[in-house]
Amino acid sequence: MKVIICGAGQVGWQIARHLSGERNDVTVVDNNPDLVRRATDTLDVQGVTGFASYPDVLDRAGARDADMIIAATYSDEVNMVTCQVAHSVFGIPRKIARLRSQSYLNAIYSDLYRRDHLPIDVVISPEREVAEAALQRLASPSAFDTERFLGGRAQLLGITIEEDCPVVNTPLRQLSELFSTLRVVVVGVRREGSLFAPNPGDQLFVGDECYVFAANEDVPRTMEVFGKTNQKQERVVIVGGGNVGLAVARALETRVDRVRAKVIEKNRKQAERAADALERTIVLNGDGLDVGLLTEANIGRADAVLCVTDDDKTNMLAAVRAKAEGCPMAIALINDPTLTPMMGPLGIDAYINPRATTVSSILRHIRHGRVRGVYSIGDAEAEMIEAEVLSTSPISGQKIRDIDFPEGVLVGAIQKGGKVVKPQSDTRVDEGDVIVIFSMASDVPEVERLLQVSIDFF
């Protein structure tokens, strides 16, 4: 597949990294020559320097025979015009655009724009993706990472192993035997900074960060097994009243189970906008690092604080200060992946990586076969892939023990006829099943080959 990626920032670079690693023909376009050079020096991609919306630039990037274009520059307008030029001038069949402005998004989602007028096949909204990720973190306060699969019937949970964990130093094989009725699989473990897919004989040690895949009904019991409790979130303080904070507050207002939220926003105009948009949420204008303002927000009685300003360091410091003032749960929005190792030492319970959520969302729409969901883990180290098993797939009709999965691949669950099944060695994978697979990044191409033979991009 020939793909043009417009924008060589973190999102564009990560997408290029994924696609080039899967032997696609990738060209990166950016008006910053340093970013283009970084991509071509570190990845197996071609680079073109120039404005992505210019027809001559796209022509040099190979638009005349491209299969897909991904417009992920920092400008909404450039992304939209790029898709229009790609459609009208070059006839590129698949066009994906990242848009930030709520005004554009509201118009597009309300079908004000029609495909023949603004030819964008898939619109990705980072703010909406991040807001959804924040809500998932709040729903699972004992997990540092969460993502839903199988239409919400199963979850991926990131759990830190602590000293009071009942199953510490227990081989995973024995863990499966002890809790045979739980539909739970430990699919990934990060130890001393390295992520790997564990073997049945591996044990979990204090300090490990493990990724657990569980059916929804079994999540509460799973958290107990790993020494965690899910406390109901009734009071939440949100630091940052921008698009992300506002979207989270709105979602909390619509919940059936009453959640009392308070928003702290430093910018007065932004705070007024949030106050006008929200009905039952208190909005405070001021600095989220101000102890007096945190006290006014009753941070000591809050169940969680969500720090989602547009500044990583402010989010980290606000989370630390809220914890110091008695808030038991702190979640921070972190754009810079190099800052995430500081979360543990600072006592921050969970973080949200906007680029990872955006990358996951884009990958969901460009994978081969009938892929229904993709979630990027860590710094693009691994993926959870949800896909329907096709009749042409090499795994169709085979038992799991007979499938030649790579060493870095584990099956998290299989959905058969609407029922989530825990994978066993003798579980048979049939056409029409939906399978969820954990795969290290280097093994993703082989996983895609196993999921299907004929390529079905669109």
Secondary structure as UniProt FT lines:
FT   STRAND          2..6
FT   HELIX           10..21
FT   TURN            22..23
FT   STRAND          25..30
FT   HELIX           33..42
FT   STRAND          46..49
FT   TURN            52..53
FT   HELIX           55..60
FT   TURN            61..62
FT   HELIX           63..65
FT   STRAND          68..71
FT   HELIX           76..88
FT   TURN            89..90
FT   STRAND          94..98
FT   HELIX           102..109
FT   TURN            110..111
FT   TURN            115..117
FT   STRAND          122..124
FT   HELIX           126..139
FT   TURN            141..142
FT   STRAND          145..149
FT   HELIX           150..152
FT   STRAND          154..160
FT   TURN            163..164
FT   TURN            166..169
FT   HELIX           172..178
FT   TURN            179..181
FT   STRAND          184..191
FT   TURN            192..193
FT   STRAND          194..196
FT   TURN            200..201
FT   TURN            206..207
FT   STRAND          209..215
FT   HELIX           216..218
FT   HELIX           219..225
FT   TURN            226..227
FT   STRAND          235..239
FT   HELIX           243..253
FT   STRAND          260..265
FT   HELIX           268..277
FT   STRAND          282..285
FT   TURN            288..289
FT   HELIX           291..296
FT   TURN            297..298
FT   HELIX           299..301
FT   STRAND          304..307
FT   HELIX           312..324
FT   TURN            325..326
FT   STRAND          330..333
FT   HELIX           337..342
FT   HELIX           343..346
FT   STRAND          350..352
FT   HELIX           354..364
FT   TURN            365..366
FT   STRAND          371..377
FT   TURN            378..381
FT   STRAND          382..388
FT   TURN            391..392
FT   TURN            394..397
FT   STRAND          398..399
FT   HELIX           400..402
FT   TURN            407..408
FT   STRAND          409..416
FT   TURN            417..418
FT   STRAND          419..421
FT   TURN            425..426
FT   STRAND          428..429
FT   TURN            431..432
FT   STRAND          434..440
FT   HELIX           441..443
FT   HELIX           444..451
//
